């Protein structure tokens, strides 16, 4: 409680009290911000790894059930369900375009068309499916240095630079670290 010049008392906060509280909140938020950014990057990386697993699984299912042993050449092909089902191979959030922005990562997948491949059950004509594929997840933030990729081997790789340009459709990339088998 503060005493006034006239002898009464004032109720509430003095300006110095409010400035002190704002200063403390500023210091606490400054200390918490780097941890918050790291948590956001970790969540994005976990989502990117999940996307790589989903694409790899969807490609295997496509090859075994619809592609005659061949892989889809892009994400949008995996988004087309076979005629006997209403369910596509991957969800619409991964198959809305051939390159998508998902949780702070740019997800891309390609497969080189093979002239001898048969037509697929979901509408791909003969010669457009692939013998292998590669998919990559590159972060959109410059401060994030976790890049991921997977190919028809089903192994997810991580590196500090983009793996997608150097990832072969089959086999190991020239750099990176294996995350899972």
Buried (B, 14 or more C-beta within 10 A) or exposed (E): EEEEEEEEEEEEEEEEEEEEEEEEEEEEEEEEEEEEEEEBBEEBBEBBBEBBBBBBEBBBBBBEBBBBEBBBBBBBBBBBBBEEEEEBBBBEEBBEEBEBEBBBBBBBBBBEBBEEBBBBBBEBEBEBBBBBBBBBBBBEEEEBEBBBBBBBBBBBBBBEEBBBEBBBBEEEBEEBEEBEE
